[in-house]
């Protein structure tokens, strides 16, 4: 998952979520202003159940 966070002087930060890197990077280029592109990686640690 990819997230674009956009910061504005007059508004709260706005976040946009994308499933593909290509789509996120294309949109990132089109957005003006202070912005951050982040990749979110989920890590699921398999822990055996305790008895």
PyMOL Python script that loads the backbone (N, CA, C, O; Angstrom):
from pymol import cmd

cmd.read_pdbstr("""\
ATOM      1  N   UNK A   1       0.849  -1.162   0.000  1.00  0.00           N
ATOM      2  CA  UNK A   1       0.000   0.000   0.000  1.00  0.00           C
ATOM      3  C   UNK A   1       0.900   1.232   0.000  1.00  0.00           C
ATOM      4  O   UNK A   1       1.969   1.233   0.610  1.00  0.00           O
ATOM      5  N   UNK A   2       0.461   2.267  -0.683  1.00  0.00           N
ATOM      6  CA  UNK A   2       1.194   3.527  -0.784  1.00  0.00           C
ATOM      7  C   UNK A   2       0.314   4.656  -0.275  1.00  0.00           C
ATOM      8  O   UNK A   2      -0.885   4.689  -0.553  1.00  0.00           O
ATOM      9  N   UNK A   3       0.906   5.578   0.467  1.00  0.00           N
ATOM     10  CA  UNK A   3       0.177   6.702   1.049  1.00  0.00           C
ATOM     11  C   UNK A   3       0.847   8.010   0.630  1.00  0.00           C
ATOM     12  O   UNK A   3       2.068   8.146   0.721  1.00  0.00           O
ATOM     13  N   UNK A   4       0.044   8.968   0.173  1.00  0.00           N
ATOM     14  CA  UNK A   4       0.536  10.323  -0.068  1.00  0.00           C
ATOM     15  C   UNK A   4      -0.080  11.207   1.012  1.00  0.00           C
ATOM     16  O   UNK A   4      -1.300  11.255   1.169  1.00  0.00           O
ATOM     17  N   UNK A   5       0.778  11.906   1.753  1.00  0.00           N
ATOM     18  CA  UNK A   5       0.330  12.856   2.762  1.00  0.00           C
ATOM     19  C   UNK A   5       0.632  14.256   2.242  1.00  0.00           C
ATOM     20  O   UNK A   5       1.767  14.564   1.878  1.00  0.00           O
ATOM     21  N   UNK A   6      -0.403  15.105   2.211  1.00  0.00           N
ATOM     22  CA  UNK A   6      -0.261  16.468   1.697  1.00  0.00           C
ATOM     23  C   UNK A   6      -0.516  17.438   2.847  1.00  0.00           C
ATOM     24  O   UNK A   6      -1.519  17.336   3.553  1.00  0.00           O
ATOM     25  N   UNK A   7       0.415  18.383   3.022  1.00  0.00           N
ATOM     26  CA  UNK A   7       0.303  19.391   4.069  1.00  0.00           C
ATOM     27  C   UNK A   7      -0.035  20.734   3.442  1.00  0.00           C
ATOM     28  O   UNK A   7       0.539  21.119   2.423  1.00  0.00           O
ATOM     29  N   UNK A   8      -0.982  21.449   4.065  1.00  0.00           N
ATOM     30  CA  UNK A   8      -1.419  22.745   3.567  1.00  0.00           C
ATOM     31  C   UNK A   8      -1.457  23.739   4.725  1.00  0.00           C
ATOM     32  O   UNK A   8      -1.715  23.360   5.867  1.00  0.00           O
ATOM     33  N   UNK A   9      -1.202  24.997   4.428  1.00  0.00           N
ATOM     34  CA  UNK A   9      -1.230  26.030   5.470  1.00  0.00           C
ATOM     35  C   UNK A   9      -2.633  26.226   6.028  1.00  0.00           C
ATOM     36  O   UNK A   9      -2.797  26.495   7.218  1.00  0.00           O
ATOM     37  N   UNK A  10      -3.640  26.092   5.178  1.00  0.00           N
ATOM     38  CA  UNK A  10      -5.007  26.414   5.575  1.00  0.00           C
ATOM     39  C   UNK A  10      -5.834  25.213   6.006  1.00  0.00           C
ATOM     40  O   UNK A  10      -6.949  25.386   6.499  1.00  0.00           O
ATOM     41  N   UNK A  11      -5.321  24.006   5.833  1.00  0.00           N
ATOM     42  CA  UNK A  11      -6.114  22.815   6.129  1.00  0.00           C
ATOM     43  C   UNK A  11      -5.308  21.810   6.934  1.00  0.00           C
ATOM     44  O   UNK A  11      -4.094  21.943   7.095  1.00  0.00           O
ATOM     45  N   UNK A  12      -6.001  20.813   7.429  1.00  0.00           N
ATOM     46  CA  UNK A  12      -5.347  19.697   8.103  1.00  0.00           C
ATOM     47  C   UNK A  12      -4.624  18.851   7.066  1.00  0.00           C
ATOM     48  O   UNK A  12      -4.943  18.929   5.880  1.00  0.00           O
ATOM     49  N   UNK A  13      -3.658  18.044   7.489  1.00  0.00           N
ATOM     50  CA  UNK A  13      -3.015  17.138   6.531  1.00  0.00           C
ATOM     51  C   UNK A  13      -4.053  16.214   5.891  1.00  0.00           C
ATOM     52  O   UNK A  13      -4.996  15.773   6.548  1.00  0.00           O
ATOM     53  N   UNK A  14      -3.867  15.933   4.617  1.00  0.00           N
ATOM     54  CA  UNK A  14      -4.763  15.052   3.869  1.00  0.00           C
ATOM     55  C   UNK A  14      -3.970  13.848   3.400  1.00  0.00           C
ATOM     56  O   UNK A  14      -2.834  13.982   2.944  1.00  0.00           O
ATOM     57  N   UNK A  15      -4.580  12.653   3.513  1.00  0.00           N
ATOM     58  CA  UNK A  15      -3.893  11.428   3.111  1.00  0.00           C
ATOM     59  C   UNK A  15      -4.670  10.727   2.003  1.00  0.00           C
ATOM     60  O   UNK A  15      -5.898  10.646   2.042  1.00  0.00           O
ATOM     61  N   UNK A  16      -3.933  10.220   1.012  1.00  0.00           N
ATOM     62  CA  UNK A  16      -4.513   9.474  -0.101  1.00  0.00           C
ATOM     63  C   UNK A  16      -3.858   8.099  -0.131  1.00  0.00           C
ATOM     64  O   UNK A  16      -2.639   7.982  -0.005  1.00  0.00           O
ATOM     65  N   UNK A  17      -4.668   7.064  -0.298  1.00  0.00           N
ATOM     66  CA  UNK A  17      -4.183   5.683  -0.265  1.00  0.00           C
ATOM     67  C   UNK A  17      -4.249   5.058  -1.655  1.00  0.00           C
ATOM     68  O   UNK A  17      -5.233   5.229  -2.376  1.00  0.00           O
ATOM     69  N   UNK A  18      -3.192   4.332  -2.025  1.00  0.00           N
ATOM     70  CA  UNK A  18      -3.116   3.679  -3.333  1.00  0.00           C
ATOM     71  C   UNK A  18      -2.640   2.239  -3.167  1.00  0.00           C
ATOM     72  O   UNK A  18      -1.828   1.942  -2.291  1.00  0.00           O
ATOM     73  N   UNK A  19      -3.147   1.361  -4.003  1.00  0.00           N
ATOM     74  CA  UNK A  19      -2.714  -0.032  -3.993  1.00  0.00           C
ATOM     75  C   UNK A  19      -1.461  -0.245  -4.828  1.00  0.00           C
ATOM     76  O   UNK A  19      -0.650  -1.114  -4.510  1.00  0.00           O
ATOM     77  N   UNK A  20      -1.287   0.537  -5.896  1.00  0.00           N
ATOM     78  CA  UNK A  20      -0.137   0.314  -6.783  1.00  0.00           C
ATOM     79  C   UNK A  20       0.868   1.460  -6.685  1.00  0.00           C
ATOM     80  O   UNK A  20       0.499   2.621  -6.512  1.00  0.00           O
ATOM     81  N   UNK A  21       2.133   1.104  -6.800  1.00  0.00           N
ATOM     82  CA  UNK A  21       3.217   2.087  -6.770  1.00  0.00           C
ATOM     83  C   UNK A  21       3.133   3.032  -7.963  1.00  0.00           C
ATOM     84  O   UNK A  21       3.378   4.231  -7.830  1.00  0.00           O
ATOM     85  N   UNK A  22       2.786   2.490  -9.128  1.00  0.00           N
ATOM     86  CA  UNK A  22       2.707   3.298 -10.352  1.00  0.00           C
ATOM     87  C   UNK A  22       1.660   4.397 -10.207  1.00  0.00           C
ATOM     88  O   UNK A  22       1.923   5.558 -10.521  1.00  0.00           O
ATOM     89  N   UNK A  23       0.486   4.030  -9.736  1.00  0.00           N
ATOM     90  CA  UNK A  23      -0.595   5.004  -9.564  1.00  0.00           C
ATOM     91  C   UNK A  23      -0.219   6.067  -8.526  1.00  0.00           C
ATOM     92  O   UNK A  23      -0.496   7.251  -8.717  1.00  0.00           O
ATOM     93  N   UNK A  24       0.405   5.643  -7.439  1.00  0.00           N
ATOM     94  CA  UNK A  24       0.798   6.582  -6.387  1.00  0.00           C
ATOM     95  C   UNK A  24       1.836   7.576  -6.892  1.00  0.00           C
ATOM     96  O   UNK A  24       1.732   8.774  -6.627  1.00  0.00           O
ATOM     97  N   UNK A  25       2.836   7.085  -7.620  1.00  0.00           N
ATOM     98  CA  UNK A  25       3.890   7.973  -8.119  1.00  0.00           C
ATOM     99  C   UNK A  25       3.365   8.942  -9.177  1.00  0.00           C
ATOM    100  O   UNK A  25       3.810  10.087  -9.250  1.00  0.00           O
ATOM    101  N   UNK A  26       2.420   8.481  -9.996  1.00  0.00           N
ATOM    102  CA  UNK A  26       1.824   9.361 -11.006  1.00  0.00           C
ATOM    103  C   UNK A  26       1.058  10.500 -10.324  1.00  0.00           C
ATOM    104  O   UNK A  26       1.202  11.666 -10.690  1.00  0.00           O
ATOM    105  N   UNK A  27       0.255  10.146  -9.342  1.00  0.00           N
ATOM    106  CA  UNK A  27      -0.518  11.151  -8.610  1.00  0.00           C
ATOM    107  C   UNK A  27       0.402  12.084  -7.834  1.00  0.00           C
ATOM    108  O   UNK A  27       0.153  13.287  -7.760  1.00  0.00           O
ATOM    109  N   UNK A  28       1.470  11.530  -7.254  1.00  0.00           N
ATOM    110  CA  UNK A  28       2.431  12.327  -6.493  1.00  0.00           C
ATOM    111  C   UNK A  28       3.022  13.442  -7.348  1.00  0.00           C
ATOM    112  O   UNK A  28       3.214  14.560  -6.869  1.00  0.00           O
ATOM    113  N   UNK A  29       3.309  13.142  -8.611  1.00  0.00           N
ATOM    114  CA  UNK A  29       3.872  14.145  -9.519  1.00  0.00           C
ATOM    115  C   UNK A  29       2.873  15.260  -9.827  1.00  0.00           C
ATOM    116  O   UNK A  29       3.270  16.397 -10.081  1.00  0.00           O
ATOM    117  N   UNK A  30       1.580  14.936  -9.803  1.00  0.00           N
ATOM    118  CA  UNK A  30       0.538  15.906 -10.154  1.00  0.00           C
ATOM    119  C   UNK A  30       0.147  16.821  -8.993  1.00  0.00           C
ATOM    120  O   UNK A  30      -0.360  17.922  -9.212  1.00  0.00           O
ATOM    121  N   UNK A  31       0.380  16.370  -7.767  1.00  0.00           N
ATOM    122  CA  UNK A  31      -0.015  17.152  -6.593  1.00  0.00           C
ATOM    123  C   UNK A  31       1.017  18.246  -6.343  1.00  0.00           C
ATOM    124  O   UNK A  31       2.223  18.008  -6.407  1.00  0.00           O
ATOM    125  N   UNK A  32       0.525  19.445  -6.058  1.00  0.00           N
ATOM    126  CA  UNK A  32       1.407  20.572  -5.760  1.00  0.00           C
ATOM    127  C   UNK A  32       1.465  20.787  -4.253  1.00  0.00           C
ATOM    128  O   UNK A  32       0.529  20.441  -3.532  1.00  0.00           O
ATOM    129  N   UNK A  33       2.551  21.349  -3.792  1.00  0.00           N
ATOM    130  CA  UNK A  33       2.681  21.670  -2.375  1.00  0.00           C
ATOM    131  C   UNK A  33       3.601  20.708  -1.649  1.00  0.00           C
ATOM    132  O   UNK A  33       4.323  19.921  -2.261  1.00  0.00           O
ATOM    133  N   UNK A  34       3.554  20.793  -0.336  1.00  0.00           N
ATOM    134  CA  UNK A  34       4.393  19.953   0.520  1.00  0.00           C
ATOM    135  C   UNK A  34       3.742  18.576   0.642  1.00  0.00           C
ATOM    136  O   UNK A  34       2.614  18.460   1.121  1.00  0.00           O
ATOM    137  N   UNK A  35       4.450  17.537   0.211  1.00  0.00           N
ATOM    138  CA  UNK A  35       3.861  16.202   0.156  1.00  0.00           C
ATOM    139  C   UNK A  35       4.911  15.149   0.478  1.00  0.00           C
ATOM    140  O   UNK A  35       6.107  15.361   0.281  1.00  0.00           O
ATOM    141  N   UNK A  36       4.441  14.011   0.977  1.00  0.00           N
ATOM    142  CA  UNK A  36       5.312  12.883   1.315  1.00  0.00           C
ATOM    143  C   UNK A  36       4.695  11.623   0.734  1.00  0.00           C
ATOM    144  O   UNK A  36       3.496  11.387   0.881  1.00  0.00           O
ATOM    145  N   UNK A  37       5.517  10.810   0.069  1.00  0.00           N
ATOM    146  CA  UNK A  37       5.081   9.517  -0.460  1.00  0.00           C
ATOM    147  C   UNK A  37       5.674   8.430   0.423  1.00  0.00           C
ATOM    148  O   UNK A  37       6.889   8.382   0.619  1.00  0.00           O
ATOM    149  N   UNK A  38       4.821   7.554   0.961  1.00  0.00           N
ATOM    150  CA  UNK A  38       5.267   6.497   1.868  1.00  0.00           C
ATOM    151  C   UNK A  38       4.749   5.146   1.404  1.00  0.00           C
ATOM    152  O   UNK A  38       3.633   5.035   0.897  1.00  0.00           O
ATOM    153  N   UNK A  39       5.571   4.122   1.585  1.00  0.00           N
ATOM    154  CA  UNK A  39       5.126   2.754   1.344  1.00  0.00           C
ATOM    155  C   UNK A  39       4.840   2.125   2.697  1.00  0.00           C
ATOM    156  O   UNK A  39       5.673   2.183   3.602  1.00  0.00           O
ATOM    157  N   UNK A  40       3.663   1.523   2.838  1.00  0.00           N
ATOM    158  CA  UNK A  40       3.272   0.872   4.080  1.00  0.00           C
ATOM    159  C   UNK A  40       3.458  -0.627   3.896  1.00  0.00           C
ATOM    160  O   UNK A  40       2.896  -1.226   2.979  1.00  0.00           O
ATOM    161  N   UNK A  41       4.244  -1.220   4.768  1.00  0.00           N
ATOM    162  CA  UNK A  41       4.501  -2.658   4.710  1.00  0.00           C
ATOM    163  C   UNK A  41       3.990  -3.271   6.005  1.00  0.00           C
ATOM    164  O   UNK A  41       4.403  -2.875   7.095  1.00  0.00           O
ATOM    165  N   UNK A  42       3.099  -4.228   5.879  1.00  0.00           N
ATOM    166  CA  UNK A  42       2.565  -4.916   7.046  1.00  0.00           C
ATOM    167  C   UNK A  42       3.388  -6.162   7.308  1.00  0.00           C
ATOM    168  O   UNK A  42       3.677  -6.931   6.391  1.00  0.00           O
ATOM    169  N   UNK A  43       3.760  -6.354   8.548  1.00  0.00           N
ATOM    170  CA  UNK A  43       4.526  -7.529   8.931  1.00  0.00           C
ATOM    171  C   UNK A  43       3.723  -8.292   9.966  1.00  0.00           C
ATOM    172  O   UNK A  43       3.483  -7.800  11.068  1.00  0.00           O
ATOM    173  N   UNK A  44       3.311  -9.493   9.604  1.00  0.00           N
ATOM    174  CA  UNK A  44       2.555 -10.341  10.521  1.00  0.00           C
ATOM    175  C   UNK A  44       3.483 -11.415  11.050  1.00  0.00           C
ATOM    176  O   UNK A  44       3.935 -12.283  10.304  1.00  0.00           O
ATOM    177  N   UNK A  45       3.759 -11.352  12.324  1.00  0.00           N
ATOM    178  CA  UNK A  45       4.652 -12.305  12.959  1.00  0.00           C
ATOM    179  C   UNK A  45       3.826 -13.486  13.451  1.00  0.00           C
ATOM    180  O   UNK A  45       2.935 -13.330  14.285  1.00  0.00           O
ATOM    181  N   UNK A  46       4.130 -14.660  12.930  1.00  0.00           N
ATOM    182  CA  UNK A  46       3.396 -15.857  13.350  1.00  0.00           C
ATOM    183  C   UNK A  46       3.971 -16.356  14.665  1.00  0.00           C
ATOM    184  O   UNK A  46       5.113 -16.813  14.727  1.00  0.00           O
ATOM    185  N   UNK A  47       3.175 -16.264  15.701  1.00  0.00           N
ATOM    186  CA  UNK A  47       3.588 -16.720  17.026  1.00  0.00           C
ATOM    187  C   UNK A  47       2.682 -17.871  17.413  1.00  0.00           C
ATOM    188  O   UNK A  47       1.460 -17.739  17.354  1.00  0.00           O
ATOM    189  N   UNK A  48       3.261 -19.009  17.810  1.00  0.00           N
ATOM    190  CA  UNK A  48       2.413 -20.139  18.212  1.00  0.00           C
ATOM    191  C   UNK A  48       1.565 -19.774  19.433  1.00  0.00           C
ATOM    192  O   UNK A  48       2.012 -19.062  20.332  1.00  0.00           O
ATOM    193  N   UNK A  49       0.354 -20.273  19.439  1.00  0.00           N
ATOM    194  CA  UNK A  49      -0.555 -20.004  20.551  1.00  0.00           C
ATOM    195  C   UNK A  49      -0.020 -20.648  21.825  1.00  0.00           C
ATOM    196  O   UNK A  49       0.512 -21.759  21.809  1.00  0.00           O
ATOM    197  N   UNK A  50      -0.175 -19.926  22.920  1.00  0.00           N
ATOM    198  CA  UNK A  50       0.253 -20.463  24.213  1.00  0.00           C
ATOM    199  C   UNK A  50      -0.871 -21.292  24.806  1.00  0.00           C
ATOM    200  O   UNK A  50      -2.038 -20.911  24.723  1.00  0.00           O
ATOM    201  N   UNK A  51      -0.527 -22.419  25.402  1.00  0.00           N
ATOM    202  CA  UNK A  51      -1.538 -23.311  25.994  1.00  0.00           C
ATOM    203  C   UNK A  51      -1.884 -22.880  27.384  1.00  0.00           C
ATOM    204  O   UNK A  51      -2.716 -23.511  28.037  1.00  0.00           O
TER     205      UNK A  51
END
""", "prot")
cmd.dss("prot")
cmd.show_as("cartoon", "prot")
cmd.util.cbc("prot")
cmd.orient("prot")
